[in-house]
Amino acid sequence: LYSLFFLKELIFSKKVTKDQSFEIFEDDLYIFWGTEDWTKFSPARIACDGFLIHYLKNNFSHAKSLRLLDIGCGKGHYSKMIRNLGYEVQYIGIDITPRDEWLELEDENTKFLSLALGENKLKDKVPEIGNKIDLIFSQSCLEHIENDIAALLELSSEFPNSKQLHLIPGVISFPVFLFP
């Protein structure tokens, strides 16, 4: 079904005409990751991380604290990686499954919540999260949420003034995972 939607979109949707290219700088990635070992990351992850760095540089200043809500945060590694770039981050990670790593990362500027989106439960957590979120971010998460449209609507209604950046794998990337 996912592949059929991709084909429908490819054939019938309007194509982007504005140049959306950006440069990926190796040094920025090394700082972001805290390593120069490229073998730890897939080509799609490298491109997404490069785009995230580019997006942060063009939309947020190092002079102001960044309030970030990471949807599907997993182990919470983006809490460290974005700080590696020199941003002062107030980070809130949300994932349906709590992780042991959260205990190591949690501090006064880093919080984690176990929560399923798309079920109208987010509004109960807004007082704990705070309503002034600068950026709602997800990396390879939306495709795992059963009601992804409901989740996006929930995020948009609870945080109407937040920028949102959601990176999802393209259909063409699925065969890549079959071959190491």
Solvent accessible surface area in square Angstrom, and as a share of the most:
residue,aa,sasa,rsa
1,L,152,0.76
2,Y,96,0.37
3,S,59,0.38
4,L,116,0.58
5,F,119,0.49
6,F,74,0.31
7,L,87,0.43
8,K,122,0.52
9,E,107,0.48
10,L,95,0.47
11,I,117,0.59
12,F,157,0.66
13,S,49,0.32
14,K,197,0.84
15,K,119,0.50
16,V,115,0.66
17,T,135,0.79
18,K,154,0.65
19,D,113,0.59
20,Q,117,0.52
21,S,86,0.56
22,F,61,0.25
23,E,124,0.55
24,I,69,0.35
25,F,110,0.46
26,E,96,0.43
27,D,99,0.51
28,D,26,0.13
29,L,0,0.00
30,Y,42,0.16
31,I,91,0.46
32,F,0,0.00
33,W,21,0.07
34,G,60,0.58
35,T,36,0.21
36,E,121,0.54
37,D,54,0.28
38,W,84,0.29
39,T,125,0.73
40,K,138,0.59
41,F,42,0.17
42,S,42,0.27
43,P,101,0.64
44,A,45,0.35
45,R,69,0.25
46,I,27,0.13
47,A,45,0.35
48,C,30,0.18
49,D,1,0.01
50,G,4,0.04
51,F,60,0.25
52,L,1,0.00
53,I,6,0.03
54,H,65,0.29
55,Y,39,0.15
56,L,0,0.00
57,K,109,0.46
58,N,97,0.50
59,N,54,0.28
60,F,35,0.15
61,S,64,0.41
62,H,97,0.43
63,A,103,0.80
64,K,134,0.57
65,S,32,0.21
66,L,3,0.01
67,R,54,0.20
68,L,0,0.00
69,L,0,0.00
70,D,3,0.01
71,I,2,0.01
72,G,26,0.25
73,C,6,0.04
74,G,14,0.14
75,K,106,0.45
76,G,0,0.00
77,H,69,0.31
78,Y,8,0.03
79,S,1,0.01
80,K,111,0.47
81,M,16,0.07
82,I,0,0.00
83,R,73,0.27
84,N,64,0.33
85,L,30,0.15
86,G,49,0.47
87,Y,8,0.03
88,E,107,0.48
89,V,2,0.01
90,Q,57,0.26
91,Y,2,0.01
92,I,4,0.02
93,G,0,0.00
94,I,2,0.01
95,D,15,0.08
96,I,118,0.60
97,T,69,0.40
98,P,84,0.53
99,R,83,0.30
100,D,118,0.61
101,E,59,0.27
102,W,19,0.07
103,L,144,0.72
104,E,146,0.65
105,L,37,0.18
106,E,78,0.35
107,D,82,0.42
108,E,161,0.72
109,N,60,0.31
110,T,0,0.00
111,K,79,0.34
112,F,16,0.07
113,L,16,0.08
114,S,56,0.36
115,L,16,0.08
116,A,23,0.18
117,L,14,0.07
118,G,12,0.12
119,E,89,0.40
120,N,105,0.54
121,K,102,0.43
122,L,0,0.00
123,K,114,0.48
124,D,107,0.55
125,K,62,0.26
126,V,23,0.13
127,P,114,0.72
128,E,83,0.37
129,I,4,0.02
130,G,24,0.23
131,N,103,0.53
132,K,157,0.66
133,I,7,0.03
134,D,35,0.18
135,L,0,0.00
136,I,0,0.00
137,F,0,0.00
138,S,0,0.00
139,Q,16,0.07
140,S,38,0.24
141,C,11,0.07
142,L,16,0.08
143,E,63,0.28
144,H,145,0.65
145,I,30,0.15
146,E,164,0.73
147,N,75,0.38
148,D,53,0.27
149,I,116,0.59
150,A,40,0.31
151,A,0,0.00
152,L,51,0.25
153,L,117,0.58
154,E,11,0.05
155,L,0,0.00
156,S,51,0.33
157,S,79,0.51
158,E,47,0.21
159,F,2,0.01
160,P,98,0.62
161,N,146,0.75
162,S,18,0.12
163,K,89,0.38
164,Q,59,0.26
165,L,19,0.09
166,H,44,0.20
167,L,23,0.11
168,I,92,0.47
169,P,24,0.15
170,G,40,0.38
171,V,24,0.14
172,I,136,0.69
173,S,17,0.11
174,F,88,0.37
175,P,63,0.40
176,V,87,0.50
177,F,133,0.56
178,L,133,0.66
179,F,148,0.62
180,P,183,1.15
